[in-house]
């Protein structure tokens, strides 16, 4: 996903320890947007990639929802174990609420 330039910025300016959290958070946000578009039947990357019939698309949506729940749980756990300012943690939590 679109995170490599941000990761390079983190590396250059000494935030490399946060790069993995950033990548997983951005991945979560992108997949959540894709899920919303799939549910609405609107064109999106995943819809084009799978080009499935409606029954198959329902299974894909369900699997993506399950994956997002797992990602959210893991990100929340990571946020409790990382040294970040409370304001930043709160901001990230707002983005990863399913």
Phi and psi in degrees as GROMACS dihedral restraints (atoms count N, CA, C in turn):
[ dihedral_restraints ]
;  ai    aj    ak    al  type     phi  dphi    fc
    3     4     5     6     1   -77.6    20    10
    4     5     6     7     1    57.6    20    10
    6     7     8     9     1  -121.9    20    10
    7     8     9    10     1    -6.4    20    10
    9    10    11    12     1   -64.6    20    10
   10    11    12    13     1   -40.4    20    10
   12    13    14    15     1   -65.3    20    10
   13    14    15    16     1   -38.1    20    10
   15    16    17    18     1   -65.8    20    10
   16    17    18    19     1   -41.1    20    10
   18    19    20    21     1   -61.6    20    10
   19    20    21    22     1   -40.2    20    10
   21    22    23    24     1   -63.7    20    10
   22    23    24    25     1   -41.7    20    10
   24    25    26    27     1   -59.7    20    10
   25    26    27    28     1   -47.0    20    10
   27    28    29    30     1   -57.6    20    10
   28    29    30    31     1   -41.8    20    10
   30    31    32    33     1   -65.9    20    10
   31    32    33    34     1   -45.9    20    10
   33    34    35    36     1   -63.7    20    10
   34    35    36    37     1   -39.8    20    10
   36    37    38    39     1   -98.9    20    10
   37    38    39    40     1    15.0    20    10
   39    40    41    42     1    83.0    20    10
   40    41    42    43     1    22.8    20    10
   42    43    44    45     1  -110.7    20    10
   43    44    45    46     1    23.8    20    10
   45    46    47    48     1   -56.8    20    10
   46    47    48    49     1   -30.1    20    10
   48    49    50    51     1   -66.7    20    10
   49    50    51    52     1   -17.4    20    10
   51    52    53    54     1   -98.8    20    10
   52    53    54    55     1    -4.5    20    10
   54    55    56    57     1   -61.4    20    10
   55    56    57    58     1   -42.4    20    10
   57    58    59    60     1   -65.5    20    10
   58    59    60    61     1   -42.2    20    10
   60    61    62    63     1   -61.5    20    10
   61    62    63    64     1   -42.7    20    10
   63    64    65    66     1   -61.4    20    10
   64    65    66    67     1   -46.3    20    10
   66    67    68    69     1   -62.2    20    10
   67    68    69    70     1   -44.7    20    10
   69    70    71    72     1   -69.3    20    10
   70    71    72    73     1   -34.8    20    10
   72    73    74    75     1   -66.9    20    10
   73    74    75    76     1   -44.4    20    10
   75    76    77    78     1   -65.2    20    10
   76    77    78    79     1   -37.1    20    10
   78    79    80    81     1   -62.8    20    10
   79    80    81    82     1   -44.4    20    10
   81    82    83    84     1   -58.7    20    10
   82    83    84    85     1   -48.3    20    10
   84    85    86    87     1   -60.2    20    10
   85    86    87    88     1   -43.6    20    10
   87    88    89    90     1   -65.1    20    10
   88    89    90    91     1   -44.7    20    10
   90    91    92    93     1   -65.2    20    10
   91    92    93    94     1   -35.5    20    10
   93    94    95    96     1   -64.3    20    10
   94    95    96    97     1   -41.6    20    10
   96    97    98    99     1   -63.6    20    10
   97    98    99   100     1   -41.3    20    10
   99   100   101   102     1   -62.3    20    10
  100   101   102   103     1   -42.2    20    10
  102   103   104   105     1   -61.0    20    10
  103   104   105   106     1   -45.2    20    10
  105   106   107   108     1   -58.8    20    10
  106   107   108   109     1   -42.5    20    10
  108   109   110   111     1   -67.3    20    10
  109   110   111   112     1   -40.4    20    10
  111   112   113   114     1   -60.2    20    10
  112   113   114   115     1   -44.3    20    10
  114   115   116   117     1   -62.2    20    10
  115   116   117   118     1   -33.7    20    10
  117   118   119   120     1   -84.6    20    10
  118   119   120   121     1    -6.1    20    10
  120   121   122   123     1    72.7    20    10
  121   122   123   124     1    20.1    20    10
  123   124   125   126     1   -90.3    20    10
  124   125   126   127     1   152.4    20    10
  126   127   128   129     1   -62.9    20    10
  127   128   129   130     1   137.4    20    10
  129   130   131   132     1  -157.3    20    10
  130   131   132   133     1   172.0    20    10
  132   133   134   135     1   -58.9    20    10
  133   134   135   136     1   -48.5    20    10
  135   136   137   138     1   -65.4    20    10
  136   137   138   139     1   -36.2    20    10
  138   139   140   141     1   -61.6    20    10
  139   140   141   142     1   -44.1    20    10
  141   142   143   144     1   -68.5    20    10
  142   143   144   145     1   -38.8    20    10
  144   145   146   147     1   -66.2    20    10
  145   146   147   148     1   -39.2    20    10
  147   148   149   150     1   -90.0    20    10
  148   149   150   151     1   -31.5    20    10
  150   151   152   153     1    38.3    20    10
  151   152   153   154     1    49.4    20    10
  153   154   155   156     1   -98.6    20    10
  154   155   156   157     1   162.8    20    10
  156   157   158   159     1   -73.8    20    10
  157   158   159   160     1   174.6    20    10
  159   160   161   162     1   -64.5    20    10
  160   161   162   163     1   -35.3    20    10
  162   163   164   165     1   -67.1    20    10
  163   164   165   166     1   -44.2    20    10
  165   166   167   168     1   -65.5    20    10
  166   167   168   169     1   -38.9    20    10
  168   169   170   171     1   -63.5    20    10
  169   170   171   172     1   -36.2    20    10
  171   172   173   174     1   -61.1    20    10
  172   173   174   175     1   -40.8    20    10
  174   175   176   177     1   -66.1    20    10
  175   176   177   178     1   -39.5    20    10
  177   178   179   180     1   -64.9    20    10
  178   179   180   181     1   -43.8    20    10
  180   181   182   183     1   -61.9    20    10
  181   182   183   184     1   -44.0    20    10
  183   184   185   186     1   -62.5    20    10
  184   185   186   187     1   -43.8    20    10
  186   187   188   189     1   -64.4    20    10
  187   188   189   190     1   -39.6    20    10
  189   190   191   192     1   -66.6    20    10
  190   191   192   193     1   -39.8    20    10
  192   193   194   195     1   -60.4    20    10
  193   194   195   196     1   -45.6    20    10
  195   196   197   198     1   -60.4    20    10
  196   197   198   199     1   -42.5    20    10
  198   199   200   201     1   -64.2    20    10
  199   200   201   202     1   -41.2    20    10
  201   202   203   204     1   -65.7    20    10
  202   203   204   205     1   -38.6    20    10
  204   205   206   207     1   -60.4    20    10
  205   206   207   208     1   -43.8    20    10
  207   208   209   210     1   -63.9    20    10
  208   209   210   211     1   -43.2    20    10
  210   211   212   213     1   -62.4    20    10
  211   212   213   214     1   -43.1    20    10
  213   214   215   216     1   -61.3    20    10
  214   215   216   217     1   -45.4    20    10
  216   217   218   219     1   -58.8    20    10
  217   218   219   220     1   -45.3    20    10
  219   220   221   222     1   -66.3    20    10
  220   221   222   223     1   -41.6    20    10
  222   223   224   225     1   -64.1    20    10
  223   224   225   226     1   -40.8    20    10
  225   226   227   228     1   -63.1    20    10
  226   227   228   229     1   -40.3    20    10
  228   229   230   231     1   -63.4    20    10
  229   230   231   232     1   -43.8    20    10
  231   232   233   234     1   -61.8    20    10
  232   233   234   235     1   -38.8    20    10
  234   235   236   237     1   -64.0    20    10
  235   236   237   238     1   -31.2    20    10
  237   238   239   240     1   -75.2    20    10
  238   239   240   241     1   -21.2    20    10
  240   241   242   243     1  -102.9    20    10
  241   242   243   244     1     3.1    20    10
  243   244   245   246     1  -114.1    20    10
  244   245   246   247     1   147.7    20    10
  246   247   248   249     1   -87.0    20    10
  247   248   249   250     1    94.9    20    10
  249   250   251   252     1  -131.0    20    10
  250   251   252   253     1   155.3    20    10
  252   253   254   255     1   -64.6    20    10
  253   254   255   256     1   147.5    20    10
  255   256   257   258     1   -57.8    20    10
  256   257   258   259     1   -37.6    20    10
  258   259   260   261     1   -62.6    20    10
  259   260   261   262     1   -40.2    20    10
  261   262   263   264     1   -69.4    20    10
  262   263   264   265     1   -42.8    20    10
  264   265   266   267     1   -58.4    20    10
  265   266   267   268     1   -45.1    20    10
  267   268   269   270     1   -62.5    20    10
  268   269   270   271     1   -40.7    20    10
  270   271   272   273     1   -62.8    20    10
  271   272   273   274     1   -45.0    20    10
  273   274   275   276     1   -64.0    20    10
  274   275   276   277     1   -42.1    20    10
  276   277   278   279     1   -59.5    20    10
  277   278   279   280     1   -35.5    20    10
  279   280   281   282     1   -65.1    20    10
  280   281   282   283     1   -35.1    20    10
  282   283   284   285     1   -74.6    20    10
  283   284   285   286     1   -27.5    20    10
  285   286   287   288     1  -104.8    20    10
  286   287   288   289     1    18.9    20    10
  288   289   290   291     1   -85.1    20    10
  289   290   291   292     1   120.8    20    10
